[in-house]
Each structure stands twice: as C-alpha cells, then as structure tokens.
Amino acid sequence: MGDSFVRVRDVTAPALCIIDNDGRRLEINHDDALSLFQLAEGLESATTSSCTECRSRVIASGALSELLSSFVEHPRVSEIIGFADDASTLHIYVIDVESPCIHRTWRDPGREEFFMAVKAQSPSRKRR
C-alpha cells in the first residue's frame, strides 16, 4: 500500500472503490456505498458513462463534488469530495467491487476509458 491508497475506518470488505488516474484509491464499505447511491440517486447526474448491470462508472469529478456538497449527512461525503477535488483529470472511476459483473453490456466509449484506468492500477503480473 502506498501513500495514495486510502483505507478509512478499517474498511476490510469494500463494496466500492473510487480511483483516479494518479493511482489514488478510496474504498467504501457496503453500508456507506448503499446510502451514497440512495442519497445521490445512483450518482447519475455526475456519471458520464456506466455499466448497465452494476454500479461501475466513469464520473465527472467536478460534477461529483457539486452533487455531493448537499449531502452533508453522509459519513463519507467530505472524503469523497476531497478525493474528487484533488483529481488531476476530469474523470474518476467507481468500481463496483461487490459485483462479479464483467461489463458486457457497457457499450459506450467510456467503457474503454474505465478499463484503461482500472488496468493502470492493477498489480502487474510477474513472469515465472
């Protein structure tokens, strides 16, 4: 785990993982993820592209900050806003860790951007 990895309040089984192109990660547990998606209506107003079968999506970081600024009652909202505000690019990526989805129905161009961001953060496999 590097300095860019953020694990708050002992999230041992993350439901969502938010990543950016700088290698930063923010993990969110099941209950916080569920309430976040309920309060913010699935993050739809900040979503630029998403899988139709799970919660994985490409998010406009500025729009996410604006959307969440009114949800002060959520326990993780200030961390998520801070993460989005510190992103060096326009987009951040939400990975639905709980879902076994392989995004077969995700057809728009944002799918490739999502996969490139996720692949960039995956540990490289060493050759034997």
Secondary structure, DSSP 8 states (H G I E B T S, - for coil): --TTEE--S--SSEEEEEE-TTS-EEEEEHHHHHHHHHHTGGGGGGEEEE-SSSS-EEEEHHHHHHHHTT-TTSTTHHHHHHHHHH-SSSEEEEEETT-----TT--STHHHHHHHHHHHHS------
